[in-house]
Amino acid sequence: MRKLLAILLCVVLAVSFAACGQKQQPADTPGNTPSDSPSDNSGDKPSTGEKGLVGISVPEAPTGWVAAVQWAADQTAKRLGLNYKLLVSADENTQANHIDELIQLGCEIIVLMPHNDTLGTAAQKIKDAGITLINFDRTLGATEPDYYVAGDNYAMGVLGAEYIAEKLGGKGKVVIANIPAYGEIFNQRVNGFRDTIKEKYPEIEILQEYGAENGAPETGLRIMTDILTAYPSGIDGIYSTDDELSIGLIQAINEAGRMGEIKVITGGGGSQAYFKVMDQYPEMWISSQTYDPYMMITAVEMAAGLQEGKTYEKKVIIPPKNLDRTNYQAWLDENGITPDAPY
């Protein structure tokens, strides 16, 4: 009997050891199926074998242009299947913290649209960490990015000056409405305007420059109300650096009954809402000197290309176009910008 029990015990132990030596196969459940979808922006570091993490930092959308930038970045990153983290910041301090977060996450590349050039110090940390920095649209002071994608802001000012001069027959009085808080690129627009007027149109007088804290139409309405109060007559044109600001400026001009007196106004950005205003006031020449916000696609595609070993120019500068009621629809069609686009 004891001999029989010993034999049975040996058999049981042999079976147990054999089972322990086999690998356990996972259940075939959705949670264990490899995913082909891009990063869900959870912020986790990429696992071994994944593409390096691409960080994207943009301002929260105070205007439709920035909303379109954010939309273009997200859609392009998804289309390209990037492993990415998109962070949207309400102000400069928040964006500086987001940059620190992206550095800590171990990003390989960071695409940055800064609030303004005060983000230069935070952006330098990206460079110091050995992370490739693609800067979009706005400048970073003394900090030099690895790559820079932007529109030609100085040329926007040149186009605006030429447009106003054409509509005024080379003579008249104009006021400048700028947004200094948006950084150096807006000052470049004004510089292009001022230089062109000085060099080519000596009979056009710049009465004064007004600074707005942002580009909201409500801000434009308030600024223009102040301008019209300061100058009860004698304004022929307005050089404005932003489309949405111009929407408010035009509203104030119309409400003050001075639409016939002020003959021309510019803008910047390529806003579909602004294009509609062009059609509403045929008695005024309303224009936008613009490069479109969807050029953020270029910056994100550059990040993807760098991960694949492609090479690029250090600066990609996109020239602006002059749009008014005679050609804006053709421009929208050419760029594939449909009415449901966010700008």
C-alpha positions in Angstrom: 0.0 0.0 0.0 2.8 2.4 0.9 4.5 1.6 -2.4 1.3 2.4 -4.3 1.0 5.8 -2.5 4.6 6.7 -3.3 4.1 5.9 -7.0 0.9 8.1 -7.1 2.8 11.0 -5.4 5.6 10.9 -7.9 3.1 11.1 -10.8 1.3 14.1 -9.3 4.6 16.0 -8.7 5.7 15.3 -12.3 2.5 16.7 -13.8 2.8 19.8 -11.6 6.4 20.5 -12.6 5.5 20.1 -16.3 2.6 22.6 -15.9 4.9 25.2 -14.2 7.4 25.0 -17.0 4.8 26.1 -19.7 4.2 29.8 -20.4 0.8 31.2 -19.7 -0.9 32.5 -22.8 -3.0 35.7 -22.4 -6.7 35.8 -23.1 -7.6 37.2 -26.5 -9.5 40.3 -25.2 -9.7 43.8 -26.6 -7.6 45.1 -23.8 -4.7 42.9 -24.8 -4.9 43.6 -28.5 -2.1 45.9 -29.8 -3.5 49.3 -30.8 -2.7 51.0 -34.1 -4.2 54.3 -33.0 -2.0 57.4 -32.1 -1.3 58.6 -28.6 -4.3 59.4 -26.5 -2.4 62.4 -25.0 -2.3 60.7 -21.6 1.1 62.1 -21.0 2.8 58.7 -20.3 6.3 58.2 -21.6 6.4 56.1 -24.7 7.2 52.4 -24.2 10.1 50.7 -25.8 9.5 50.4 -29.6 7.2 53.4 -29.9 8.1 56.6 -31.6 9.7 59.2 -29.4 7.2 61.5 -27.7 6.4 64.8 -29.4 5.2 67.6 -27.2 3.0 70.4 -28.6 2.4 73.5 -26.5 0.0 76.2 -27.8 -1.9 79.1 -26.1 -5.6 78.7 -25.2 -7.7 80.2 -28.0 -8.3 83.9 -27.3 -9.1 84.3 -31.0 -10.3 82.0 -33.8 -6.8 82.0 -35.4 -5.2 80.4 -32.3 -8.2 77.9 -32.1 -7.4 76.9 -35.7 -3.7 76.5 -34.8 -4.7 74.1 -32.0 -7.1 72.2 -34.2 -4.6 71.9 -37.0 -1.9 70.6 -34.6 -4.1 68.0 -33.1 -5.6 66.7 -36.3 -2.2 66.5 -38.0 -0.6 64.6 -35.1 -3.4 62.1 -35.2 -3.3 61.8 -39.0 0.5 61.1 -38.9 0.1 58.6 -36.0 2.5 60.5 -33.7 3.0 59.6 -30.1 2.2 63.1 -28.8 1.1 65.2 -25.9 -0.8 68.4 -26.6 -1.0 71.0 -23.8 -3.0 74.2 -24.0 -2.2 77.1 -21.7 -4.2 80.1 -20.6 -1.3 82.4 -19.9 2.5 82.7 -20.0 3.1 81.2 -16.6 1.0 78.2 -17.3 2.8 77.6 -20.6 6.2 77.8 -18.8 5.0 75.1 -16.4 3.7 73.0 -19.4 7.1 73.3 -21.0 8.7 71.9 -17.8 6.1 69.1 -17.8 7.0 68.2 -21.4 10.7 68.2 -20.6 10.1 65.9 -17.6 8.0 63.5 -19.8 11.2 63.0 -21.9 9.9 64.5 -25.2 12.1 64.0 -28.2 10.8 67.0 -30.0 8.6 70.0 -28.8 6.5 72.1 -31.1 5.9 75.4 -29.4 3.6 78.3 -30.2 4.5 80.7 -27.4 2.1 83.3 -26.0 4.8 85.9 -26.7 8.6 86.3 -26.5 8.6 86.2 -22.7 8.6 82.4 -23.1 12.2 82.6 -24.2 13.6 81.6 -20.8 11.3 78.6 -20.6 12.1 77.6 -24.2 15.8 77.7 -23.5 15.3 74.8 -21.0 14.1 72.7 -23.9 17.4 73.4 -25.7 19.4 72.8 -22.6 17.7 69.4 -22.2 18.8 68.4 -25.7 15.3 68.3 -27.0 14.7 69.5 -30.6 12.6 72.8 -30.5 10.3 73.7 -33.4 9.1 77.2 -32.8 5.9 78.3 -34.5 4.7 81.8 -35.5 5.8 83.9 -32.5 9.4 84.7 -31.5 11.4 83.8 -28.3 13.6 86.8 -27.7 17.2 85.7 -27.5 16.4 82.0 -27.5 17.2 80.4 -30.9 15.0 77.4 -31.8 16.3 74.5 -33.9 13.6 75.2 -36.4 11.2 78.2 -37.0 7.9 78.1 -39.0 6.2 81.4 -39.4 4.5 83.8 -41.8 6.3 86.9 -43.0 5.0 89.5 -40.6 7.1 92.4 -41.9 5.7 91.7 -45.4 2.2 91.8 -44.0 2.8 95.5 -43.0 4.3 96.2 -46.4 1.2 94.8 -48.2 -1.1 96.7 -45.8 0.7 100.0 -46.6 0.4 99.5 -50.3 -3.2 98.5 -50.1 -4.1 101.6 -48.1 -2.1 103.9 -50.4 -3.8 102.5 -53.4 -7.3 103.0 -52.0 -6.4 106.5 -50.8 -4.7 107.6 -54.0 -1.4 108.0 -52.2 -2.5 110.7 -49.8 -4.5 110.9 -46.6 -4.4 110.4 -42.8 -4.3 107.1 -41.1 -4.4 105.6 -37.6 -2.6 102.4 -36.5 -4.3 99.8 -34.2 -1.8 97.3 -32.9 -1.7 94.5 -30.3 1.7 94.8 -28.6 0.8 92.1 -26.1 1.0 89.5 -28.8 4.8 90.1 -29.1 7.4 91.0 -31.6 5.6 89.6 -34.7 2.9 92.3 -34.4 5.5 95.0 -34.0 7.1 93.6 -37.2 3.8 94.2 -39.0 3.7 97.8 -37.8 7.4 98.3 -38.8 6.7 97.0 -42.3 3.7 99.4 -42.5 5.6 102.5 -41.2 8.7 101.8 -43.3 6.7 101.5 -46.5 4.7 104.6 -45.8 7.9 106.6 -45.1 9.8 105.4 -48.1 7.1 105.4 -50.7 4.1 107.5 -49.7 5.2 110.8 -48.1 1.7 112.3 -48.5 0.2 109.8 -46.1 0.3 111.0 -42.5 0.2 108.6 -39.6 -1.8 110.4 -36.9 -1.2 108.0 -34.0 -0.7 104.4 -32.9 -3.1 102.7 -30.5 -2.3 99.6 -28.6 -4.9 96.9 -27.7 -4.4 94.3 -25.0 -5.9 91.5 -27.2 -7.6 90.9 -30.5 -11.1 90.5 -29.3 -13.8 92.4 -31.4 -15.0 93.9 -28.1 -11.5 95.4 -27.5 -11.5 96.8 -31.1 -14.9 98.4 -30.5 -13.6 100.1 -27.4 -10.4 101.2 -29.0 -12.0 102.6 -32.1 -14.6 104.5 -30.0 -11.7 106.2 -28.3 -10.0 106.9 -31.6 -13.2 108.5 -33.1 -13.6 110.6 -30.0 -10.0 111.9 -30.3 -10.5 112.6 -34.0 -14.0 113.7 -34.7 -13.0 114.1 -38.4 -10.0 113.7 -40.6 -9.3 110.0 -40.6 -9.1 108.4 -44.0 -7.8 104.9 -43.2 -7.0 102.5 -40.4 -4.0 100.2 -40.4 -5.0 97.3 -38.1 -2.8 94.3 -37.5 -5.5 91.7 -36.8 -8.8 90.6 -38.4 -10.8 90.1 -35.3 -9.7 93.4 -33.8 -10.8 95.0 -37.1 -14.3 93.5 -36.7 -14.7 95.6 -33.6 -13.1 98.7 -35.2 -15.5 98.5 -38.1 -18.5 98.1 -35.8 -17.5 101.3 -34.0 -17.0 103.2 -37.3 -20.4 102.1 -38.5 -22.2 102.9 -35.2 -20.6 106.4 -35.3 -21.9 107.0 -38.8 -18.4 107.5 -40.2 -18.4 104.7 -42.7 -18.2 107.0 -45.7 -15.5 109.1 -44.2 -13.0 106.3 -43.4 -12.5 104.6 -46.7 -10.1 101.7 -46.0 -9.1 99.4 -43.2 -6.7 96.4 -43.0 -6.5 93.3 -40.8 -4.4 90.2 -40.5 -5.2 86.5 -40.0 -7.7 85.3 -42.7 -10.8 85.0 -40.5 -14.0 83.8 -42.2 -16.0 85.9 -39.9 -14.0 89.0 -41.1 -14.6 88.0 -44.7 -18.3 88.2 -44.1 -17.9 91.7 -42.8 -16.2 92.7 -46.1 -19.4 91.9 -47.9 -21.6 93.9 -45.5 -19.9 97.2 -46.0 -19.2 97.8 -49.8 -18.7 101.5 -49.1 -15.4 100.7 -47.3 -12.4 98.8 -48.6 -11.8 96.1 -46.0 -8.8 93.9 -46.4 -6.7 91.2 -44.6 -3.0 90.7 -45.1 -2.6 87.1 -44.1 -1.0 83.7 -43.9 -3.4 81.1 -42.7 -3.3 79.3 -39.2 -3.3 75.9 -40.9 0.4 76.4 -41.6 0.8 74.7 -38.1 0.4 71.6 -40.2 3.9 72.3 -41.6 5.4 72.5 -38.1 3.9 69.1 -37.0 4.8 67.4 -40.3 8.3 68.7 -39.7 8.4 66.9 -36.3 7.2 63.7 -37.9 9.8 64.0 -40.7 12.6 64.6 -38.2 11.8 61.4 -36.5 12.1 59.6 -39.8 15.5 61.2 -40.5 14.4 63.9 -42.9 16.2 67.2 -43.1 14.7 70.7 -43.3 15.7 74.4 -43.6 16.2 76.0 -40.2 13.6 78.7 -41.1 10.4 78.2 -43.1 8.9 81.6 -43.8 5.5 81.7 -45.5 4.7 84.8 -47.6 1.4 86.6 -46.9 -1.4 87.4 -49.4 -3.6 90.4 -49.6 -7.3 89.5 -49.4 -10.5 91.7 -49.8 -14.0 91.1 -51.1 -12.7 90.6 -54.7 -10.6 87.5 -54.0 -11.1 86.0 -50.5 -13.4 83.2 -51.7 -10.8 82.0 -54.3 -8.2 81.9 -51.5 -10.5 79.8 -49.3 -11.2 77.4 -52.1 -7.5 77.2 -53.0 -6.5 76.3 -49.5 -9.4 73.9 -48.9 -10.8 76.0 -46.0 -14.5 75.1 -45.7 -17.2 76.9 -43.7 -17.0 74.4 -40.9 -13.3 75.1 -40.3 -12.6 76.7 -36.9 -11.5 80.0 -38.3 
